[in-house]
Every structure is written in structure tokens, then in C-alpha cells.
Amino acid sequence: MIKFSEIKKSFLVSLWFMFLTFPIMVIRVNPIEKTVQWRWRNMMIIGIGSFLLSFVWRFMLERKESGQKKADVFGIHKISFIQRILQEPKIYIPLLIVTGVFAIVFPFIFSAYQTNIMITALMYVMLGLGLNIVVGLAGLLDLGYVAFYAVGAYSYALLNYHFGLGFWTVLPIGAVLGVIFGILLGFPVLRLRGDYLAIVTLGFGEIIRLILENWNEFSFGPSGIANIPRPGFFGIEFSLQSATNYIYYMMIGLTLFTIFVVNRLQNSRIGRAWMALREDEVACQAMGIDKTKTKLTAFALGATWAGMVGVIFAAKTTFINPASFTFLESAMILSIVVIGGMGSIIGVVIGALILILLPEYLRAFSDYRMMLFGAILVIMMVFRPQGIISNVRRTYKFQGKQQ
Amino acid sequence: MLKLKNINTFYGNIHALKDVDIEVTEGEIITLIGANGAGKTTTLMSISGIVPPRSGEILFMDKAINHFRPDTIVALGICQVPEGRHIFPYLTVMENLDMGAFLRTDKDNIKKDLEHIFDLFPILAQRRHQPGGTLSGGEQQMLAISRALMARPKLLLLDEPSLGLAPLVVRQIFEIIEKINNESNTTIFLVEQNANLALKTAHRGYVMENGRIMLTDATENLLLDENVKKAYLGM
């Protein structure tokens, strides 16, 4: 049904857009011939285009709302298409096998460049899953997550530079340092919630970056640390190609390990305590949940993964400097969690793959790719605020009355 | 069993509880009535350690607990059902109940208690896989009480269980409160605005005004007291 008022609104939108874009799209001054060109055709295109776009936008919004109303009336929460696939073993088992085979043969089909992109994507999967503990499960908005990532990366670079420690030795050390820094950040922010917590964690992230940037004697400042060795394998020397493949398979293994651990955590008592803490602090205290300990474990366990990925990042790129650990990086990881679906493991995995691979393959649109990326984010948040795959926990089947 | 001696509790500069003395003996239902802002909820918060008192002493089984953290106090056997229910809306009924047993490790007994609770509230058994937020107000109150019971408390602190419920549901809840007290000999500390019902359910009552205990007696006597009648029973 197309209402007249809707058309009117869209019409006003298109008028407004034509007015806004008038100076840049219609007038063109030619300073050499001293003439002014009036490009009325552009104005027409913008008018029609914005009219159509705003109309479609309104239509989609309305459809979304009426769909929600219907679901509320019947007491049925729509289970998304993807979730239905995930619940049907006949579909998801072959799907898993295909994905698994694809993941194994990936480096042999595609170039080293593609494999490298995939490694990056897998690193973000791990980062996303780690942040998912803090943000998705415990509901603590952490904008400084990248600090732990930096801690991991610098711990490998510096320990290797000064003491010659190898990758596999530093990997657990990086994780432990992540835990320590997680607790260090956790203590002062225990009393904070929401916006204030976000601000303080943001500050923490910047502090770590600024220290790395300015403390030359310690971290070699903005020039960074080069010649970090790639991960070894019982002392075998790799060519560049096979080193990439090796890191790729290692990442696959570590990602699976992360998924396993996070899944177990989510279904454990501590996982449920995190979720309870997210929902109601007073009730948690009344139930005897130690608020301090629960929040600190969330920070610490979230930071563990960032520390580990940091070590891998340093080993993969063989060069690090503070510029890799800006706020933008934190925002990216947070977007992965939010867009993938907070609290949902498969959602975060898919979110990371999309958010990291999409800009890579949008390179064809070069200048517009970040704009497209932004537009996709906005559209996502309007039409699917719960993320690509919302947490299964939040939906349930209506089984009718059992007598 | 529980003794409050000269408790003074503050919210910043606001003196909420002034020299409060309360004594609870084992096995009884005790009620604390009073108007809005009298300090009833604060009393419970002080006992459970969420808002610790600034001075005075709280003794539970002859042990001072006023400096303990909330989770230690729960571990000792004092469990609170907070005002306004405070269930976890996105966790299922089962998960809510499991959170109640957070500090317990005896799996077999937890299972037994779960069955006991489903006997007590059959409606919760039906709804066990539904998120808590989709239950009705009465069911949520039942869930909040059962969640507290899952901790196997020796002393159950109930904060306004009748808040926002239909009269019929309120009666049902109070019947169950009496049943819990009778069957498992759980001591109950009931804070209520519905003075009439509270006084009829409890054995002894305290009347609170502006952070002070004004009156204490057996509930039969309080129900006949002229001042209580006028101020709280509307007679």
C-alpha cells in the first residue's frame, strides 16, 4: 500500500537533497572563459534518485515494523534463516565439511596474497571472539581492546629482540601478559558502567599506544621494531610461501581452539554469571555472585586472546610500530562483534570474515570503498540491530500449553 | 538467629537508617512495615551487604557479618529477593534458577531442589525454557522467590513480593511464603507495604518510620493497635 503522505515525505526529502547538492552538482564555474554552466540534468537525476531511495527506505522500515508486530501478536519470535540452517543437522554437517575442506585446500588454490588476507581475517575472528567475552557476554563496553593486542605484539618483539625467545615460547607469555593487563585495566573501571566505562577504556587504549610511541628506549618509538622472526617449526627454515601457509594452518588451528574454549566458557557457570551481570547487577549480588571477580575474569579472559593474536600479528608481519594499534583498530573489532551479533560465536566469525574481506575485495571501488563500508554499517544497524546472526539464546520455540 | 544492633546506614549524606534494632529468631516469619521511604528496603540491603551500614553490628548465628561482602553473606545462608523482582530477562527460567544455585556445588541436591521448586510452582516447570522476561508479573515473582530458594537459604529476605501484582496473585504468593516457612523451616524476613496481609502472614512485626523502628510486637497485637490501624490499615 502506497500512502499519499509517504509520497509527500519522499518528495520533500528529494527537494531538500536537490537544494543541498545544488552548489556542487548544478553550478560549474569556468574561470578561464568566465562563464557559469548550469547543469540542470544533474539536479533532475539527484531529485529522482533521492526520491526513489527514500521511498524504498521508508517502505523497508514499514515492512520491518509490521513484521515485528505480527511476530509479537502470535508470540513467535522469528528464527532467522541462518539459524534454521544451523539447527538442522542434515544441512549444517555437509556445510561444515565443505567449509573444512575449503579451509584446508585454500592456500593451494589461491595465491599467497589471498592466503595472507585470510590469515588477517582469522586473526580478527580470534580478536572478535575475545572481545565478545567482554562486550557480548559480560556487557562491558570496551573501546580500548587494541591495547591488549599491542601488549601481545610488543611482548614478542621485545622478548625476541632482547632475549631471543622464540614464537612458541612467547605465545603463552603474551596470553599471560594479556591477562595481567586485563586485570590492570579491570580494577579501576569496576565501578563504572556504560558510557563512563567506554571512555575510560578508550583512554587506556590510547595510553598504551602513546607510551609505545614516546618511550623510545623501551619500544623504539614510532620507528617500530623490524626483523621479527616468523614462527618456527622445530627449527625448519621456510620459504616465504610455505611460511605463509604454515601461519595459515596455525591460525586455523588456533581459531578452532578459540571457538572451542569460548563455547565452553559461554555454557559454563562463569559464562552464565557474565550474562547475569550484564542483565542485572543487584540481582547478581543478591544471588551471591562476586561482582568484582566476575568482571575481572571477563576482562582477563577477553584480553588473553588479544595478547595471543598480538604475538601472531608481530610474527606474521615481522615488523610492528605503534601505528598498527590505533583506536580505529578497536572500533573495527567492536564493529565485528556488534555486526556479527553480540554473544553469538558463529555470528562473530562471519562478521569478522565479512568486515575484513569486504574492504579487501571492494578495492575495485577504491575511493568509494570506505563510503560503501559505512553505508553497509548504517543499513545493518537499522534493519538488523541484533547483528547478522543473533544469539540463539534469545529466541525460543512456543510449544503451546502442556497439561 | 539474626540480630541488628544500632544500625546506621547512609546514602551519601542521607541518613537512611537510624539506630535500627531488629531481632529474628529461627523459624519465624517476621515482617517490617512502613510507608514509602521509611527505610525498609535499606534495612534489607544492609543485611545482605549491598549497602553496608556505617555503624552498628549485624549478627547472624552469633557472627558479625556487617563487614562481609554480599557474596560471602549469601554463602552463609542469607538470600534476598530484591524489590521489583530483578529476574534476568534474557536468561531462561532454568538458567535463572541455576544462577540462584551459583555458590553451590552439590549437583544431586540442586537437582532435588529444582524438582521441589517445580512442585511448589508447577507453572515454572511449564515455562522452564522461556526467557524470564516473557513471564507475567506473578510468574516473575515466583521465579524470583524460587531463584532465592535455590541457594538453600537459612534466612530468606523478601522485599515487597506483592509489588504490582493482582490481588489474587498476591494471595497465592503469600500462601506459598507460609508454605515455605512451614515445610522447610526457613526463617523469613518480609518487607511489605501491604500491611494488612503482611501482618496476617507473619508472627511478629516491626513498624518503621523515617528510618527508625517505632513499634514492635506480635502481629495479633499490632493488628489491634490504634496507631497502626490508622496509619497502615486505613481503618
Interface residues (C-beta under 8 A of the other chain):
Chain A: R269 R272 A273 M275 A276 E279 D280 V282 A283 C284 Q285 A286 M287 G288 I289 D290 K291 R393 R394 Y396 K397 K401 Q402
Chain B: S48 G49 I50 R69 P70 D71 I73 V74 A75 C79 Q80 V81 P82 H86 I87 F88 P89 Y90 L91 T92 E95 D98 M99 G100 F102 L103 Q126 H129 Q130 P131 T134 R147 A148 A151
